[in-house]
Amino acid sequence: MKPFAIAALAVATLGLSACGENMGEGPVLHVASGYIEMGATPDRPAAGYFTIEGGPRDVDLVAVTADLAQRVEMHESVRENGVMTMKPLTSAPVPAKGKLEFKPGGRHLMIWNINGAAVRAGKLPMIFVFSNNNNERIIFDMTIKGASSAASADAPAMDHGAMEMGKESADKGATDAAKK
């Protein structure tokens, strides 16, 4: 009987050690799902959508990067004076035990020039960076889908290439107009 008790104790110990550092802290911060929709033409940026489930503490998503893309930016589509506009985001809150969603018609990623090998493979490894004490990074493979053929009723079609992206774009537009 003694060997059985020792074996049971060993199994229980291994089971508890598998919980790791999160033991008793609740859910773990993680990217639950996500996908990328390619732009309608190769010169247009792709859009990225995802859901992050919060861990035991409030944190902010401060950046998303991809080694196989030229540039990744966080943006939010908002309606101002009856017109949809897009604004860059420097961060987005992830509530403790809650969700942060980037979805069509709201917050989203804009991703420029995804490497052709990633497109052919159908996935892009992305790095999500958070504001917690150690600037936690989560790597998540975003599935790549082709461009949507029709705009969703919830998300009107937006020409990301023609939208104002802040003061820098406005200054460039004024400079371009002055040249004409």
C-alpha positions as CSV (number, residue, x, y, z in Angstrom):
1,M,0.0,0.0,0.0
2,K,2.9,2.3,0.7
3,P,4.2,2.3,-2.9
4,F,0.7,3.2,-4.1
5,A,0.5,6.2,-1.7
6,I,4.0,7.4,-2.9
7,A,2.9,7.1,-6.6
8,A,-0.3,9.0,-5.9
9,L,1.6,11.8,-4.2
10,A,4.1,12.0,-7.1
11,V,1.2,12.3,-9.6
12,A,-0.5,15.0,-7.5
13,T,2.8,16.9,-7.3
14,L,3.4,16.8,-11.0
15,G,-0.2,17.9,-11.7
16,L,0.2,20.9,-9.4
17,S,3.6,21.8,-10.9
18,A,2.0,21.8,-14.4
19,C,0.0,24.8,-13.2
20,G,3.2,26.8,-13.1
21,E,3.4,30.4,-11.9
22,N,-0.3,31.0,-12.6
23,M,-1.5,28.8,-9.8
24,G,-4.5,30.5,-8.2
25,E,-4.2,33.7,-10.3
26,G,-7.1,32.9,-12.7
27,P,-7.1,33.2,-16.4
28,V,-3.9,33.8,-18.4
29,L,-3.5,36.7,-20.8
30,H,-3.7,35.3,-24.3
31,V,-4.7,35.9,-27.9
32,A,-7.8,33.7,-28.3
33,S,-8.3,34.1,-32.1
34,G,-7.4,36.2,-35.1
35,Y,-7.2,36.5,-38.8
36,I,-5.9,38.8,-41.5
37,E,-7.9,39.9,-44.6
38,M,-5.7,40.8,-47.5
39,G,-6.3,44.1,-49.3
40,A,-8.3,44.2,-52.5
41,T,-5.2,44.8,-54.5
42,P,-1.5,44.1,-53.7
43,D,-0.8,47.8,-53.1
44,R,-3.4,48.1,-50.4
45,P,-2.7,47.2,-46.7
46,A,-4.2,44.1,-45.2
47,A,-6.5,44.3,-42.1
48,G,-6.0,42.3,-39.0
49,Y,-8.7,41.3,-36.5
50,F,-8.3,39.4,-33.2
51,T,-9.6,38.8,-29.7
52,I,-7.4,39.0,-26.6
53,E,-8.7,37.5,-23.4
54,G,-7.4,39.3,-20.3
55,G,-5.4,37.7,-17.5
56,P,-5.5,38.5,-13.7
57,R,-4.6,42.2,-14.1
58,D,-5.5,45.1,-16.4
59,V,-2.9,45.7,-19.1
60,D,-2.6,47.7,-22.3
61,L,-1.8,46.3,-25.7
62,V,1.0,48.7,-26.8
63,A,2.2,47.2,-30.1
64,V,1.7,44.5,-32.6
65,T,4.6,43.6,-34.9
66,A,5.5,41.1,-37.5
67,D,8.9,40.3,-38.9
68,L,7.4,39.2,-42.2
69,A,5.6,42.5,-42.9
70,Q,6.9,45.9,-43.7
71,R,4.8,47.8,-41.1
72,V,1.9,47.1,-38.7
73,E,-0.2,49.8,-37.1
74,M,-3.2,49.7,-34.7
75,H,-6.1,51.9,-35.8
76,E,-9.7,52.6,-34.9
77,S,-12.5,53.5,-37.3
78,V,-14.8,56.2,-35.9
79,R,-17.8,58.2,-37.2
80,E,-17.3,61.9,-37.0
81,N,-19.8,64.3,-38.4
82,G,-21.4,61.5,-40.3
83,V,-18.2,60.4,-42.0
84,M,-16.1,57.3,-41.1
85,T,-12.5,58.2,-40.4
86,M,-9.6,56.3,-39.1
87,K,-7.3,57.2,-36.2
88,P,-4.1,55.6,-35.1
89,L,-4.0,54.0,-31.7
90,T,-1.0,54.1,-29.4
91,S,-2.5,51.5,-27.0
92,A,-5.7,49.5,-26.3
93,P,-6.9,48.4,-22.9
94,V,-7.2,44.7,-22.0
95,P,-9.4,44.5,-18.9
96,A,-8.6,41.8,-16.3
97,K,-10.6,38.7,-17.1
98,G,-12.2,40.6,-19.9
99,K,-11.8,40.9,-23.7
100,L,-10.2,43.2,-26.2
101,E,-11.6,42.8,-29.7
102,F,-10.3,44.2,-32.9
103,K,-13.1,43.7,-35.4
104,P,-14.4,45.1,-38.8
105,G,-15.8,48.6,-38.4
106,G,-13.9,49.3,-35.2
107,R,-10.4,48.7,-34.0
108,H,-8.2,46.9,-36.4
109,L,-4.6,46.4,-37.5
110,M,-3.3,47.7,-40.8
111,I,-0.5,45.5,-42.2
112,W,1.6,46.6,-45.2
113,N,3.6,44.4,-47.5
114,I,3.2,40.9,-46.0
115,N,6.0,38.6,-47.2
116,G,4.9,36.4,-50.1
117,A,6.0,33.2,-48.4
118,A,3.7,34.0,-45.4
119,V,0.8,34.7,-47.7
120,R,1.4,31.4,-49.5
121,A,1.6,29.6,-46.2
122,G,-1.6,31.2,-45.1
123,K,-0.4,32.5,-41.8
124,L,1.6,35.4,-40.4
125,P,3.4,35.1,-37.0
126,M,2.6,38.3,-35.1
127,I,4.0,39.5,-31.8
128,F,1.6,41.2,-29.3
129,V,3.4,43.5,-26.8
130,F,1.7,44.4,-23.5
131,S,2.3,47.1,-20.9
132,N,2.7,44.8,-17.9
133,N,6.0,45.0,-15.9
134,N,8.0,42.8,-18.2
135,N,6.5,44.1,-21.5
136,E,5.1,40.6,-22.0
137,R,5.1,39.4,-25.6
138,I,2.8,36.8,-27.1
139,I,3.5,35.2,-30.4
140,F,0.3,34.2,-32.4
141,D,0.0,32.9,-35.9
142,M,-2.7,35.0,-37.6
143,T,-4.5,33.1,-40.4
144,I,-4.4,34.9,-43.8
145,K,-7.7,35.1,-45.8
146,G,-8.1,36.5,-49.3
147,A,-9.7,39.9,-49.8
148,S,-13.4,40.1,-49.1
149,S,-15.5,40.5,-52.3
150,A,-18.3,42.4,-50.6
151,A,-18.4,44.8,-47.7
152,S,-20.2,43.6,-44.6
153,A,-23.3,45.5,-43.5
154,D,-21.6,46.1,-40.1
155,A,-18.4,47.3,-41.6
156,P,-18.7,49.7,-44.5
157,A,-15.9,49.5,-47.1
158,M,-13.0,51.9,-46.3
159,D,-10.2,53.0,-48.6
160,H,-7.3,52.9,-46.1
161,G,-5.0,54.2,-48.7
162,A,-6.9,57.5,-49.0
163,M,-7.7,58.2,-45.4
164,E,-6.1,60.8,-43.2
165,M,-3.7,59.2,-40.7
166,G,-3.1,62.2,-38.5
167,K,-1.1,65.4,-38.8
168,E,1.7,64.0,-40.9
169,S,-0.8,62.9,-43.7
170,A,-2.5,66.4,-43.6
171,D,0.9,68.1,-43.9
172,K,1.8,65.8,-46.9
173,G,-1.5,66.6,-48.5
174,A,-0.9,70.3,-48.2
175,T,2.6,69.9,-49.7
176,D,1.3,67.9,-52.6
177,A,-1.4,70.4,-53.3
178,A,1.2,73.3,-53.2
179,K,3.2,71.4,-55.9
180,K,0.3,71.3,-58.3
